[in-house]
Amino acid sequence: MNEFSIICRILGSLYYRQPQDPLLEPLYALIRQGKLAQNWPLEQDDLLARLQKSCDMDELTADYNALFVGADCRVPPYRSAWVAGGEDDEVRHFLKSRGMPPGEGAADHFGALLLAASWLEDQQQEDESEALERLFAGYILPWHETFQGKVEAHAASAFWRTLAQMSREAVNAMWEELQEDADQDE
């Protein structure tokens, strides 16, 4: 697993899974202890410090539920809510065509898309970045900035406002890396 995959897996998990999910307990412990910063591959020390200071589980769990869960959520985490004609089936078909096993949840969930990027990165053959480029260009980039802006605007907790900033910067940095890799391959 490389740095690209790690970023996608961490951010994807934080968005996709409920904060009280036992699988996330070690990740939240790293954040609270300030240890995520030691291995975070991007230059985001200030944001990581803010994330650490705002990692109150009761507060961030309540905010997660208000932001992302249910029909009345403040900020739907689904591409289909932000992109006209952006259907979940389209994403699911693309991922299936790349050999990714279908999951039970929505394939167009922001967290699920980042987890899919991690999976694609881990599974890709040498010099094959086309699938990641297509995933980012077609299914993440068209709406991620708007989505993150809405998370920042509607979050009641500093944790989710900070994570939205981190995620925006991370997605843009990963896209730049994909573009640099594509330029080198040509």
Secondary structure, DSSP 8 states (H G I E B T S, - for coil): --HHHHHHHHHHHHHHS-TT-GGGHHHHHHHHTT-HHHH--SS-HHHHHHHHHT--HHHHHHHHHHHHSSTT-SS--BGGGTSTT--HHHHHHHHHHTT----SS-TTBHHHHHHHHHHHHHH--TT--HHHHHHIIIIIHHHHHHHHHHHHHH-SSHHHHHHHHHHHHHHHHHHHHHHHHHHHH-
